[in-house]
Structure formats: C-alpha cells, structure tokens
Amino acid sequence: MEVAEVLPDFADAFAFESFNRMQREALPALLERSDNVVASAPTASGKTALAELAICNALAEDGTALFLAPLRALTNEKEADWERFESLGYSVYVVTGERDLNPRRAERADILVMTPEKLDSATRKHDSPRYSFVTDIDVCVIDEVHLLDADRRGSVLEVTISRLRRLCDPRVVALSATMPNIDDVAAWLDSPPECTFEFGDEYRPVDLNAGVKTYTHGENTFADKYRRLYRALDLAEPHLREDGQALVFVASRQDTVQAAKKARDEIGERDIPMGARGDYDFHTETKRLENDTLRNSALDGVAFHHAGLSKNDKDLVEEWFKEGKIELLFSTSTLAWGVNLPARCVVIRDTKYHDPLEGEVDMSPLDVLQMLGRAGRPGYDDVGYGWVVCDTADADTYRRLLRDGKEIESRLADSLATHLNAEIAMGTITDLEDVMDWLETTFYYVRGQSRPDDYDFQNLRRRVRDCLEGLVEQGFVETGPELSVEATPRGVLASTYYLRLETAVGFANLCDRSSGADSETGTADDTATLEADDILETVASATEFDSVSARQSERDAINAVLVGRNTPELDAGQRKVLAILRSAANGNTPPDLRSDAWVIRRNALRLLAALRAFLERFGTAHDANLARRLEARIENGVADDAVGLTAIDGVASGRASKLAKEGLATPGDVVEAGVEGLVRAGLGDSIAERIYEGAQTLPAVELEWGSFPDSVTTGESTVHEVIVRNVGEPSTAGIRVTVNGVEMTATTCYLRDRTTVPIGVFGANADELEYTISVAFPDEPLVPCEETRVVDVV
C-alpha cells in the first residue's frame, strides 16, 4: 500500500513510500475513526509511522498535534527528523525545560514536541497566558507509553495524561513496545477493541534470539567492568568476523570511551579483521570529527556514542554505523530510545549504573527490553542476537524478563500525596468525592481493579482520606465545611515549583527562621537573619537529594571544601551536595566531585528558585535576595561582590570576572563607566554598548537622607523621612532599617519611582546610634544597597 495513495497531501512527510504489514493493519483505526488508539509492537517494526499517521490526520483537519517523547534528547531528534513536515508548511515547535519558551510560537505550532515532565509543568499553569496553548491540543501521541512503569517518571506521565484529558479531551494515540497487559492501558485510555493492537514478535522485521550470559563477580568493581567487557567481546566476535555489527550498551558516558579504547586493543590481540585505516576516503572523512579520541577509534571500526558528544559527532557516528564503516559501537541507554540503529548483535554489558541522585541503581526492565530490541538489521540479517551480561545472582531475573516480558504497573501510589496536592492547588479537586473522581481517571485505578489484592484496592478510600489528612497536617491543604479542601499558599508553591512535599516543609521551616518566628512557640526574634550556608544546607537536605551517596574517593575533597564548617546534622550524601554547591558558587569545583556536579547543580538551581519564592512569600525580601544571589553564583561561579553583574543580559561568569578585575563589580559601576569605560576594560565596541544598555534596564537605588540629624539629646525622639528612589527599572524591593544591628522596620513594596521611609531617632542609653537602610531586590541577583548614618547621643 503506497503512502501517496493513502495520504496524497502528506506523502513527503514519510521517510518511506509503502506501508508495512503492521502499519496497514492499524491504518483504518487511525484514519477512519476518532477513537483513542493503543498499539504495542516490537522495536523496529515501524511504530513511528503510526504516530505520524495520527499527526497527519489531525493536521488534515486543521488541528494541533502533541508528541510526547520519553527523553529530552529525543525531542531535539524529532525536531530535526520532522523537517519533512516543515517543508509541507507545518510548524514543529519543541517545548523543553532547557529552552526559553516562546508562547506565540507554541500557540501557533501545528506540532508540539514535549517530555512528560514539561507537559506536567505546563498543564499545572494552563490558566496562564504563557501556557494556555496546552488546552488547544487535538491529538496527543504518547511515544513509549510503557514508561508508565518507570520508577520516577511513570506517575508523572500518568497524572499528566489524565489532566490533559480533563482540560481539552484530545484524541490519544499511545504507542509501546510489547507489554503483556495492554488491555489495562486500553481501558485507562478508553480505547475500544477495534483500536487496540497487540502486534507480536511475528511483526518483527528480524527474528530475535535473546539470552543471558553470566560472568564471575570479583571484589573490584573496576576489574568487573573489564570482565564484562571481555564477555561482551566474546559474544560479538563471531558476528564481527562475518561482517556483522555489534552494539554494546554500557552504564555511563565515560564507560563508552574507556570500553572503546580497551576494545580496540583487544581486537588487535584477537586479530579480528576490522577497521578502515587503509581507506583513504574514510580517513579523510574522519577529520570532520571534533573529538580526537573518537576519530582515532573510528578508523579502527570502533566508536562510542553518548549525549555529551557534539551533534556533528553523533550524526557522523550514526551515519557511519548505518553504512557499516563502524562495526562495533559502545553507547549509553539513550541510543536505545532514539535513532534507529539496529545491529546483528546487541550486548548489554552493564545492568547497573550510577545515578548522581539515586546512587547505584538497576537498569529498568523497560530499558533492557528496549535495548535488546535493537538486535537484527532489516534487509541484512535473518536473526538478531541479544545478550544480557550479568552476575550469576541476577541471571534468573533477566531470564524471566526475556521469557515473560514485563507487565506495566502504576507508580502513582509512591507519590500520591504530591500529585494530589498539585490537583488541589489547581482547583480541580475541592472535596473528597472529587478525589475519587480524579483517581478514576488514572491508570492506578484501572490497574487496581485488575489486581485488587496487590493494589489494596478495597481500602482505597481510606488511604485517600489518610493522604488528605497528611496534607492538612503538613500545612499544604485546608479543610472547610462538608469536607471541602483548598490549597494553602504553601501547597500552591510546592505544586508550582514541582517540589517533593518533605522538601517544601523544610523550606517552610527555614522561612520561619527568616521571618524571626519560632516554629515551636510562634514568637518573633528581631535579630533573625539567614546566612548563605543556612540556605545551601537547606537545599542540600532536600529529599530530592536523599539518594545521593559519597564515594570513598570523594571524601577528602568534600572535607577540604567544608573545612571549618560543622555539619553534624548532614549525612555523607548531603555533605557532598553542600560541597558541590559551595565550590560551584566560587567557581572551583574539585576534580573529584565533578562527575556528579552538573546534575546536582541543575537540580539545586531549580530548588533555589523555589526556596527564593518561599522566602519572598513567608520570609523576608533580603533572604529571598540572598537565595537569588546564591542561585546566580552557583550557575555562573562568580564571587558574591560581583554576582550582580550576572543580572545584565549577556554577562556570564567569564565576562563578570573580567569586569570585576577591572574594578567594575556592579551594574551601577557599569553604568557609571559608560561604553568607553567598558571598552577600556577590554570589551569590544558592540558588546560594550549592549552591556551598558542592559545595565540600565535594572533597578538602581539612591537614598536621600535629607535633614537626618548628626546627634540627639538623651531622652528626646524625633521622626525623620528618608526617600528611597529607584532610578532604574521598577521592581519589587525589600527595605530594612536597623539600629545598632537590630531591625527597626522592614517592608516590601513595588518600587516604581520612590517611597518614603519614616525613621524614629531617639536618645537611647547608648553613646551613638548607627542607622542602616538596606534595599534588596528579591528577583534580581543584585547585592543589597546599604547606607549608614551615625547619630551621637549627647
């Protein structure tokens, strides 16, 4: 069946000319009906075309399509792959956390590409102009719906799809690798039998011979890696000798590089005929690679692939592997979910990996099946060979997985309170009955009906009531008459910033210290103020970092960073997070801590933004500003006295440090220096002009003390007014007045032009009174503006 015959207006949107057997069987459901569709099929059987058929059907009716990709890296690949739609006049727009959202482009897009996490965040804010586009979706394609069973991400996908269906009721097309309980997924999505497809192994383009091979586990984990590598090469060698290709999955980016290096040596020892060093043309082609190690490896027919490579290098490796110039490829699991790169032989060398936030974890069964599904090259091989290399103790587990597959379970119970709080915060749940109505829209409810004993289904209402009571006790929810429920400001912030509830409680406790309130007695402390380490320790203690572990090799580096700081309340993992944050703020993370630093920093920046919002709402503007400065310092590695420079658009760590060395440490210094001064500091003319203009868009404070006295007589008191003037852009400001270090007044206002601060001068029992006015902007990483006047008591 020709594509042009079925979809003449969209023939150029497909990468092939004819539909295969599996695609032909699904065509009527996708193109002739409007029901939701659920389809499971083996890897490499052509599921992507089903997604594209559903998208074309929506576009033909002037609708908007949403494609949910399981990984952020795959959203970029879809954007490139679907330039075919762009050439037909349809716009494709990727919405992820790493890109700045353009609401107008998102609203006008014909095809949106998102991850479940980003869609979760967007649907929580659907009533804002920025994210209103999510309520105008006509078809939602879920790629790899079996991710419902993923430990940390499954519940996000589940509740987000349920929410999206309540918001705009799009047609849902859910695609998956083979799963035994497809009927449960179909029941959840209301897919009728005529639109539910379970394509078995007979639809695989190449038969799969999968098995488990064991190795002898030793005491040294480093040596174990090489034992598994040699085992993997033993399995790959026969195929490599017959001009086949092998794909070996390993745990980390660094492992791909090290395994490729060792494999090249071993291939030479075994005299396996591989490589193209005599091929002059290929030798010339490899010069296009940016990674020198990869270039040398590719010439021997061995390569590595991971998300840290440049797009140029990844594209070249993929191209050469498809052409057969690369015969042995080492990759992380990301490749299993992304580009279609089949190999005659697939070996999973590592079934465990190190997660910076979770420690050592087992690779998910879904990942294992997805990787093995890459075995077999259509058009080249009659059989694909897939092997799991594991310790003897784990062998039976993987044999059962390969024999029986993996039923898809709901993971909602593990995070029910968090997701329930989010729904209450959005106003979609207002009482206990609403909770039950919401639960009935989830996969959790459907799966509970299928397996009532395993899900304790008969006690569901009681467990929901207990969950609600817990939210009330922790201050996230308030109850009203007739069992009504409503989110508190704490609950709203926890939902808005995607926080685990235990973390939100810790943030609220810090806010009590910030505001001077004792969480036990409710009394105030006029001298309360937070320090940088108070904020960093609170973030390091967040439950999002609970599973972080400190390796023995990292202990010395951690102790060196935290020298002089007594942290008995922090465990080893929390101390590691704190050390990474403190060193990142100073721009000098020790080498021994860098392997996990990037992930920990990115998560910490999100948590710091949330903590800043908590402090602005429940603490003080000055402490919120401190959190904002720490956020900027950790992101840019800039000293505190120069962190305000990062508020200027176009100034990051390098430029901020350069300007600070020239004596320009604040945006005010930049404005005062002018374009000529910035050029003298070493900036180019156009950059200097842009930075000068950027500095002028920030708030800037001038204090006018007027007739403020130099002295006061003992026992007398007078009131004077000081004008706080904003000569820059309007912004929220916190104004604090202290006398001899004790807070007299504090207020927060939107400082558009000027405001007047009344200050009482009183002849106290002291030789002199030191009055300090401090103005802080909680939304900007600007060092607070402070001025002091001393009044003698005579």
C-alpha positions in Angstrom: 0.0 0.0 0.0 1.6 3.3 -1.2 1.8 6.3 1.1 0.9 8.6 -1.8 -2.3 6.6 -2.4 -3.5 6.8 1.2 -2.3 10.3 2.1 -1.5 12.2 -1.1 -1.1 15.5 0.7 1.4 14.1 3.2 3.4 11.7 1.1 6.6 13.7 1.6 6.1 13.6 5.4 7.1 10.0 5.5 10.6 8.5 5.1 9.3 5.6 3.0 7.0 5.0 0.1 5.0 2.0 1.2 3.4 1.0 4.5 4.4 -2.4 6.0 2.1 -5.1 7.2 1.8 -3.7 10.8 1.1 -0.2 9.6 -1.5 -1.3 7.1 -3.5 -3.1 9.8 -3.6 0.0 12.0 -4.5 2.4 9.2 -8.3 2.2 9.5 -8.3 2.9 13.2 -6.0 5.9 12.8 -7.5 7.5 9.7 -11.2 6.4 9.6 -12.1 6.6 13.3 -11.8 9.2 16.0 -11.4 6.8 19.0 -8.3 6.7 21.1 -5.7 4.1 19.9 -3.3 1.9 21.8 -0.7 -0.1 19.9 2.2 -2.2 21.1 4.7 -3.7 18.7 8.3 -4.9 18.7 11.1 -2.5 18.4 12.0 -1.6 14.8 8.6 -2.7 13.5 7.6 0.8 12.4 5.7 2.3 15.3 6.9 5.8 14.5 4.8 5.8 11.3 1.7 5.2 13.4 2.5 8.4 15.3 3.0 10.3 12.0 -0.3 8.9 10.6 -2.2 10.3 13.7 -0.4 13.6 13.3 -1.3 13.8 9.6 -4.9 13.0 10.4 -5.0 15.9 12.9 -3.3 18.3 10.5 -5.7 17.5 7.7 -8.5 18.8 9.9 -6.5 22.0 10.9 -5.8 20.5 14.4 -2.8 20.7 16.7 -0.8 17.6 17.5 1.3 16.9 20.6 4.0 14.3 20.5 5.3 13.2 24.0 8.9 11.9 23.7 10.2 9.8 26.6 13.6 11.7 26.8 14.6 15.3 26.3 17.3 14.3 23.9 14.7 12.7 21.6 12.7 15.9 21.4 15.6 17.5 19.5 15.9 14.5 17.2 12.2 14.7 16.4 12.6 18.4 15.6 15.3 17.5 13.0 13.5 14.5 11.7 10.2 16.3 11.2 11.7 19.0 9.0 9.6 16.9 6.5 6.5 18.5 7.9 8.1 21.9 7.9 8.7 21.5 4.1 5.0 21.0 3.8 4.2 24.2 5.5 3.5 22.9 9.0 5.4 24.3 12.0 7.1 22.0 14.6 8.0 23.5 18.0 9.9 21.8 20.8 9.0 22.8 24.4 11.5 21.6 27.0 12.9 23.0 30.2 16.3 23.7 28.6 14.8 26.1 26.1 13.2 29.5 26.6 9.6 29.3 25.8 8.1 31.5 23.1 4.4 31.4 23.9 3.4 32.8 20.5 5.4 30.1 18.6 3.9 27.4 20.9 0.4 28.8 20.3 0.8 28.8 16.5 2.6 25.5 16.2 1.0 22.7 14.3 3.1 20.0 16.0 4.3 20.4 19.6 7.0 18.1 21.0 7.4 17.8 24.7 8.5 15.5 27.5 6.0 14.3 30.1 7.7 16.4 32.8 7.4 19.6 30.7 3.8 18.8 29.9 3.1 18.3 33.6 4.6 21.7 34.4 2.7 23.4 31.6 -0.7 21.8 32.4 -0.3 23.0 36.0 -0.1 26.5 34.7 -2.6 26.1 31.9 -4.7 29.1 33.0 -1.8 31.5 32.5 -1.3 33.2 29.1 2.1 31.7 28.8 0.9 28.1 28.9 -2.7 28.4 27.6 -1.6 26.6 24.4 -1.8 23.2 26.2 -5.6 23.5 26.3 -5.8 23.6 22.5 -4.5 20.1 21.6 -6.5 17.9 19.3 -4.3 14.7 19.3 -1.7 13.6 21.8 0.7 10.9 20.7 2.4 9.1 23.6 5.6 7.5 22.5 6.7 4.5 24.6 3.6 4.6 26.9 5.1 1.7 28.9 7.1 4.3 30.7 4.1 4.4 33.0 6.1 1.7 34.9 9.2 3.8 35.3 10.1 4.4 38.9 10.4 8.2 39.0 8.7 9.2 35.8 5.8 6.9 35.4 3.5 8.7 37.8 4.2 12.0 36.1 3.2 10.6 32.7 0.1 9.0 34.3 -1.3 12.1 36.0 -0.4 14.4 33.2 -2.3 12.5 30.6 -5.3 12.2 33.0 -5.1 16.0 33.5 -4.8 16.8 29.8 -7.8 14.7 29.0 -9.8 16.7 31.6 -8.6 20.0 30.2 -9.2 19.5 26.4 -10.0 15.9 25.8 -7.7 15.3 22.9 -7.6 12.1 20.9 -4.9 9.9 22.5 -2.7 7.6 20.5 -0.4 5.5 22.8 2.5 3.5 21.4 4.6 1.0 23.1 7.0 -1.9 22.9 5.4 -5.3 23.7 3.5 -5.3 27.0 1.5 -8.2 28.4 -1.3 -6.1 29.9 -2.1 -3.9 27.0 -5.8 -4.3 27.9 -5.3 -2.3 31.1 -3.7 0.6 29.2 -6.6 0.4 26.7 -9.1 0.5 29.5 -7.4 3.5 31.0 -7.5 5.4 27.7 -10.9 4.2 26.7 -9.5 2.6 23.5 -12.1 0.2 22.0 -11.1 -3.3 20.9 -11.1 -2.2 17.3 -8.5 0.4 18.1 -6.3 -1.7 20.4 -3.5 -3.6 18.7 -1.0 -6.1 20.1 1.4 -6.8 17.4 3.6 -9.8 18.4 7.1 -10.9 17.6 5.9 -12.1 14.2 5.8 -8.4 13.2 9.5 -8.0 13.9 11.4 -7.4 10.7 14.1 -9.7 12.0 13.7 -12.6 14.5 15.3 -12.1 17.9 17.4 -14.7 19.7 17.9 -13.3 23.2 19.6 -14.8 26.2 21.6 -14.2 29.4 25.3 -14.7 29.9 27.0 -14.6 33.3 30.4 -13.6 34.4 32.4 -14.2 37.6 31.9 -11.4 40.0 35.0 -10.2 41.9 35.8 -7.8 44.7 37.0 -5.0 42.5 34.2 -3.2 40.6 36.7 -1.7 38.2 38.0 -5.1 37.3 34.5 -6.4 37.0 33.8 -3.9 34.2 36.6 -5.5 32.1 35.4 -9.0 32.9 32.0 -8.0 31.5 33.7 -6.2 28.5 35.7 -9.4 27.6 32.4 -11.4 27.9 30.7 -8.9 25.6 33.5 -9.1 23.0 33.3 -12.9 23.2 29.7 -12.6 22.2 30.2 -10.0 19.5 33.4 -11.6 17.9 31.7 -14.2 15.7 29.5 -11.6 14.2 32.3 -9.1 13.7 34.3 -11.8 11.9 31.3 -12.3 9.5 31.0 -8.6 8.6 28.2 -8.1 11.1 27.9 -5.2 13.5 27.7 -5.2 17.3 26.1 -2.6 19.6 27.3 -2.7 23.3 25.4 -0.8 25.9 27.3 0.4 29.0 26.4 2.5 32.0 27.9 5.9 31.5 29.4 8.3 29.0 32.9 7.8 30.4 32.4 4.0 30.1 31.7 4.3 26.4 35.0 5.9 25.9 37.0 3.6 28.1 35.3 0.5 26.7 36.0 1.6 23.1 39.7 2.1 23.9 40.1 -1.3 25.6 38.1 -3.0 22.9 40.5 -1.6 20.2 43.4 -3.2 22.0 41.6 -6.5 22.5 40.5 -6.6 18.8 44.1 -6.2 17.8 45.2 -9.0 20.2 42.5 -11.3 18.7 43.3 -10.3 15.2 39.7 -9.6 14.2 39.7 -8.1 10.7 38.2 -4.6 11.3 38.8 -1.0 10.6 39.4 1.2 7.6 42.8 2.7 8.1 43.7 1.8 4.5 40.6 3.6 3.2 41.9 7.0 2.2 38.4 8.4 1.7 37.2 7.4 5.1 40.4 8.5 6.7 39.7 12.0 5.2 36.0 11.8 6.3 37.0 11.2 10.0 38.8 14.6 10.1 35.3 16.0 10.3 35.0 14.7 13.9 35.6 17.2 16.6 36.5 14.6 19.2 40.1 13.4 18.6 39.7 10.2 20.7 36.6 9.3 18.6 38.5 9.9 15.4 41.3 7.6 16.2 38.8 4.9 17.4 36.6 5.2 14.3 39.5 4.4 12.0 39.7 1.0 13.7 35.9 0.4 13.1 35.1 1.1 16.8 33.2 4.1 18.1 31.3 5.5 21.1 28.1 7.4 21.3 26.6 9.4 24.2 24.7 12.6 24.8 27.8 14.6 25.7 29.2 14.4 22.1 28.5 17.3 19.8 25.6 16.9 17.3 28.1 16.8 14.5 30.0 13.8 16.0 26.8 12.0 16.9 25.4 12.4 13.5 28.6 11.2 11.8 28.8 8.1 14.1 25.2 7.2 13.3 25.7 7.7 9.6 28.9 5.6 9.5 27.3 2.8 11.7 24.3 2.6 9.2 26.8 2.4 6.3 28.8 -0.3 8.1 32.0 1.7 8.4 31.7 1.5 12.2 31.3 -2.2 13.2 31.5 -2.0 17.0 29.7 0.8 18.8 29.6 1.5 22.5 26.7 3.6 23.8 24.6 4.6 26.8 21.0 3.6 27.0 19.8 6.9 25.4 20.5 5.4 22.0 18.1 2.6 22.6 15.2 5.0 22.8 16.3 7.3 20.0 17.8 6.8 16.5 17.0 3.5 14.8 20.5 1.9 14.8 20.0 -1.9 14.7 22.9 -4.3 14.9 23.2 -8.0 14.3 24.4 -8.4 17.9 23.4 -6.3 20.9 25.1 -6.8 24.2 24.1 -5.1 27.5 27.4 -5.1 29.4 26.1 -3.1 32.4 22.8 -3.8 34.1 23.5 -1.3 36.9 24.6 2.3 36.6 25.5 5.2 38.9 22.8 7.9 39.1 24.0 11.1 40.7 20.8 11.5 42.6 20.0 7.8 43.3 23.4 6.1 43.7 23.8 2.7 42.1 20.5 1.5 40.6 19.4 -1.4 38.4 18.7 -0.6 34.8 14.9 -0.7 34.4 13.4 -3.8 32.7 11.9 -1.4 30.1 15.4 -0.2 29.2 16.7 -3.8 28.9 13.9 -4.8 26.6 14.3 -1.7 24.5 18.0 -2.2 24.1 17.7 -5.9 23.1 15.0 -4.9 20.6 17.8 -3.2 18.6 19.2 -6.6 17.6 18.8 -7.5 13.9 19.4 -5.4 10.8 16.3 -5.4 8.5 17.4 -6.3 5.0 20.8 -7.7 6.2 20.1 -10.2 8.9 17.6 -13.1 9.3 18.2 -13.3 13.0 19.3 -10.7 15.6 21.2 -11.7 18.7 20.7 -10.0 22.1 22.6 -10.8 25.3 22.4 -9.5 28.9 25.7 -9.9 30.7 25.1 -10.1 34.5 26.2 -11.6 37.7 25.0 -15.2 38.4 22.7 -14.0 41.2 20.7 -11.8 38.7 20.6 -14.3 35.9 17.2 -15.8 36.7 15.6 -12.4 37.0 16.7 -11.5 33.4 15.7 -14.9 32.0 12.2 -14.4 33.4 12.1 -10.9 31.9 13.1 -12.2 28.4 10.6 -15.1 28.7 7.6 -13.4 30.1 8.0 -9.7 29.4 7.1 -7.0 31.9 3.6 -6.1 32.9 3.0 -2.4 33.2 2.3 -1.2 36.7 1.2 2.2 38.0 3.7 4.1 40.2 1.2 6.6 41.4 0.9 5.2 44.9 4.5 6.1 45.6 3.8 9.8 45.1 0.1 10.1 45.6 0.3 13.0 48.1 2.5 15.1 45.8 0.2 14.7 42.8 -3.0 15.1 44.9 -1.6 18.4 46.3 -1.0 19.6 42.7 -4.6 18.8 41.7 -5.9 20.6 44.8 -3.6 23.6 44.1 -5.0 23.9 40.6 -8.6 23.8 41.9 -9.6 20.7 40.1 -10.2 18.9 43.4 -12.4 20.6 46.0 -13.6 17.8 48.2 -13.2 14.1 48.9 -15.6 13.0 46.2 -13.5 15.0 43.7 -10.5 13.0 44.8 -12.2 9.7 44.0 -13.5 11.1 40.6 -9.9 12.1 39.8 -8.5 8.7 40.8 -10.9 7.0 38.5 -9.2 8.8 35.6 -5.8 7.3 36.4 -4.1 4.1 35.3 -3.6 3.4 39.0 -7.4 2.9 39.4 -7.6 0.7 36.3 -4.7 -1.5 37.4 -6.1 -1.7 40.9 -9.3 -3.2 39.5 -7.2 -5.8 37.6 -5.1 -6.7 40.7 -7.1 -5.6 43.7 -5.1 -7.5 46.3 -1.7 -6.2 45.1 -3.1 -2.6 45.0 -5.1 -3.0 48.2 -8.0 -1.7 46.2 -10.7 -2.4 48.8 -9.0 0.1 51.2 -8.5 2.8 48.5 -11.0 5.4 50.0 -9.4 5.1 53.5 -5.9 5.5 52.1 -7.0 8.6 50.2 -8.5 10.1 53.3 -5.3 9.4 55.2 -3.4 11.1 52.4 -5.6 14.2 52.6 -5.2 14.3 56.4 -1.5 14.2 56.0 -1.6 17.2 53.6 -3.7 19.1 56.1 -1.3 18.3 59.0 1.7 19.4 56.9 0.1 22.7 56.0 -0.5 22.1 52.3 -4.3 21.9 52.4 -7.0 23.4 54.5 -10.4 21.8 55.1 -13.7 23.5 55.2 -17.4 22.7 55.7 -18.8 19.5 54.1 -15.3 18.0 53.6 -14.2 20.8 51.2 -10.5 21.2 50.6 -8.4 24.1 49.4 -4.7 24.6 48.9 -2.7 26.8 51.2 -0.1 29.2 49.8 2.5 26.6 50.9 0.6 23.9 48.9 0.4 26.2 45.8 4.1 26.9 45.9 5.0 23.3 46.3 2.9 22.4 43.2 4.2 25.4 41.2 7.8 24.6 41.8 7.4 20.8 41.5 8.7 20.1 45.0 8.6 16.9 47.0 6.4 17.7 50.0 9.1 16.9 52.6 11.3 19.5 50.8 8.5 22.1 50.9 8.2 21.5 54.7 12.0 22.1 55.1 11.7 25.3 53.1 8.8 26.5 55.2 10.8 25.8 58.4 13.7 28.0 57.1 11.2 30.7 56.3 10.2 30.7 59.9 13.8 31.4 60.8 13.9 34.1 58.1 10.9 35.9 59.4 12.0 35.6 63.0 9.2 33.3 64.0 9.9 30.3 66.3 8.2 27.4 64.7 7.5 25.9 68.2 6.4 29.0 70.1 5.4 31.4 67.3 7.4 34.2 69.0 9.4 36.7 67.0 13.2 37.2 67.0 14.2 40.7 65.9 17.8 39.7 65.3 16.9 36.7 63.0 18.8 36.7 59.7 20.0 33.9 57.4 23.5 33.2 56.1 24.5 31.7 52.8 25.2 28.3 54.4 21.8 28.2 56.0 20.2 28.3 52.6 22.7 25.9 51.0 22.3 23.4 53.8 18.5 23.5 53.5 18.9 22.8 49.7 21.4 20.1 50.3 19.0 18.5 52.8 16.1 18.4 50.3 14.6 15.0 49.8 15.3 15.3 46.0 19.0 14.6 47.1 18.2 11.8 49.6 19.8 9.0 47.5 23.0 10.9 46.7 25.9 9.0 48.0 29.5 10.0 48.7 32.1 7.6 47.3 35.2 6.9 49.4 37.4 8.7 46.7 35.3 11.8 47.2 35.6 12.2 51.0 38.8 14.1 51.1 37.6 16.7 48.5 34.3 17.1 50.4 36.2 17.7 53.7 38.5 20.2 52.1 35.6 22.3 50.7 33.7 22.1 54.0 36.7 22.7 56.3 35.7 24.8 59.3 32.0 24.1 58.8 30.5 21.9 61.4 27.6 19.9 59.8 26.7 17.1 62.2 23.0 17.2 61.0 24.0 16.3 57.4 24.8 12.8 56.3 27.6 12.0 53.8 25.5 12.4 50.7 24.1 15.8 51.9 27.6 16.9 52.7 28.6 16.0 49.2 25.8 18.1 47.8 26.7 21.0 50.0 30.4 20.8 49.0 29.5 20.8 45.3 27.2 23.9 45.8 29.8 25.8 47.8 32.6 25.1 45.4 30.4 25.8 42.4 29.5 29.2 43.9 33.2 30.0 44.0 33.9 28.6 40.5 36.3 25.9 41.6 34.7 22.5 41.9 37.3 19.9 42.8 38.1 17.4 40.1 37.0 14.5 42.4 33.5 16.0 42.6 32.9 16.9 39.0 31.4 13.6 37.8 28.1 14.3 39.6 28.4 18.1 39.9 26.4 19.0 36.7 23.3 17.1 37.7 23.4 18.2 41.3 23.9 21.8 40.3 21.0 21.8 37.8 18.6 20.3 40.4 19.9 22.7 43.1 19.2 25.7 40.8 15.6 24.6 40.5 15.3 24.2 44.3 17.0 27.5 45.0 14.4 29.3 42.7 11.7 27.6 44.7 13.2 28.5 48.0 13.5 32.1 46.9 9.8 32.1 46.2 9.1 30.6 49.7 11.3 33.2 51.3 9.7 36.1 49.4 6.2 34.8 50.4 6.9 33.6 54.0 10.3 35.1 55.0 12.0 38.3 54.1 12.9 40.1 50.9 16.5 40.2 52.0 16.8 36.5 52.5 15.0 35.9 49.2 17.6 38.1 47.6 20.4 36.1 49.2 18.9 32.9 47.7 18.7 34.6 44.3 22.4 35.7 44.6 23.4 32.1 45.5 21.4 30.8 42.6 23.4 33.1 40.2 26.7 32.3 41.9 26.2 28.5 41.5 25.1 28.9 37.9 28.0 31.2 37.0 30.8 30.6 39.5 31.1 34.3 40.4 32.1 35.9 43.7 29.4 37.5 45.8 30.7 41.0 45.4 30.4 40.7 41.6 27.3 38.5 41.3 25.2 41.5 40.4 26.9 41.7 37.0 25.2 38.4 36.0 21.8 40.3 36.2 22.9 42.1 33.0 21.9 40.3 29.8 25.0 38.9 28.1 27.2 38.8 31.2 28.1 35.3 32.5 30.9 34.0 34.6 33.9 34.9 32.3 32.7 38.4 31.4 31.7 39.1 35.0 35.1 38.1 36.3 36.8 40.2 33.6 34.8 43.3 34.5 35.3 42.8 38.3 39.1 42.6 37.8 38.9 46.0 36.1 37.1 47.4 39.1 33.6 47.2 37.6 31.8 44.9 40.2 28.2 46.1 40.0 25.7 47.2 37.3 26.0 50.7 38.8 29.7 50.6 38.1 29.0 49.6 34.5 26.5 52.5 34.0 29.0 54.9 35.6 31.8 53.7 33.3 29.7 54.0 30.2 30.6 52.5 26.9 34.0 54.0 26.7 34.9 52.6 30.2 33.8 49.2 29.2 35.9 49.3 26.1 38.9 50.3 28.2 38.1 47.3 30.4 38.6 45.1 27.3 35.2 44.7 25.7 34.5 45.2 22.1 32.5 48.2 21.0 29.3 46.4 20.1 29.4 44.2 23.2 30.2 47.2 25.5 27.2 49.1 24.1 24.9 46.1 24.6 26.1 45.5 28.2 25.8 49.2 29.0 22.2 49.3 27.8 21.5 46.1 29.7 22.8 47.5 33.0 20.4 50.4 32.6 17.4 48.1 32.5 18.0 47.0 36.1 16.7 48.7 39.3 19.1 51.1 40.9 18.6 52.8 44.3 19.6 56.3 45.6 18.9 57.3 49.2 18.1 60.8 50.1 18.6 61.3 53.9 17.5 64.9 53.9 18.0 66.6 57.2 18.8 63.5 59.1 20.5 64.6 62.4 24.1 64.0 63.5 23.1 63.9 67.2 20.2 63.6 69.5 19.8 64.5 73.2 19.3 61.7 75.7 15.6 61.1 76.2 14.5 63.0 73.1 13.0 61.5 70.0 12.1 62.7 66.5 10.9 61.2 63.3 12.7 61.8 60.0 11.8 60.7 56.5 14.4 59.2 54.1 13.5 58.9 50.5 14.3 55.7 48.7 14.4 56.4 45.0 14.6 53.9 42.2 16.4 55.5 39.2 16.3 52.3 37.2 13.6 49.9 36.2 10.7 49.2 38.6 10.9 46.1 40.7 9.8 44.5 44.0 12.1 45.8 46.8 12.6 44.9 50.4 13.5 47.9 52.6 15.0 47.2 56.0 16.0 49.7 58.7 18.3 48.6 61.6 19.6 50.5 64.6 22.9 49.2 66.0 22.3 45.9 64.1 18.7 45.4 65.5 15.9 45.6 63.0 13.6 48.6 63.5 11.3 48.2 60.5 11.0 46.1 57.4 8.7 46.5 54.4 8.3 45.1 50.9 6.9 47.2 48.1 6.8 47.5 44.4 9.4 50.3 43.9 8.4 52.1 40.7 9.8 55.6 41.4 10.2 56.5 45.1 8.9 55.7 48.5 9.4 57.4 51.9 10.7 55.6 54.9 9.9 57.1 58.4 12.7 56.6 60.9 12.5 57.4 64.6 15.6 58.9 66.1 15.6 58.5 69.9 18.0 59.4 72.6 18.7 55.9 73.9 21.0 54.8 76.6 24.0 54.5 74.2 26.9 56.6 73.1 25.9 56.5 69.5 23.2 55.1 67.2 24.1 53.5 63.9 21.2 53.6 61.4 21.4 51.4 58.4 19.0 51.4 55.5 19.3 48.3 53.2 17.3 47.8 50.0 17.3 44.4 48.4 15.6 43.2 45.2 14.4 39.5 45.7 14.0 38.9 42.0 17.5 40.1 41.0 21.0 38.8 42.0 22.0 42.4 43.0 23.9 43.0 46.2 21.7 45.0 48.5 22.2 48.7 48.5 23.2 49.8 52.1 23.9 53.2 53.6 24.6 54.1 57.2 24.3 57.2 59.3 25.7 57.6 62.8 23.9 59.7 65.4 25.7 60.7 68.6 23.7 60.6 71.8 24.5 63.7 73.8 
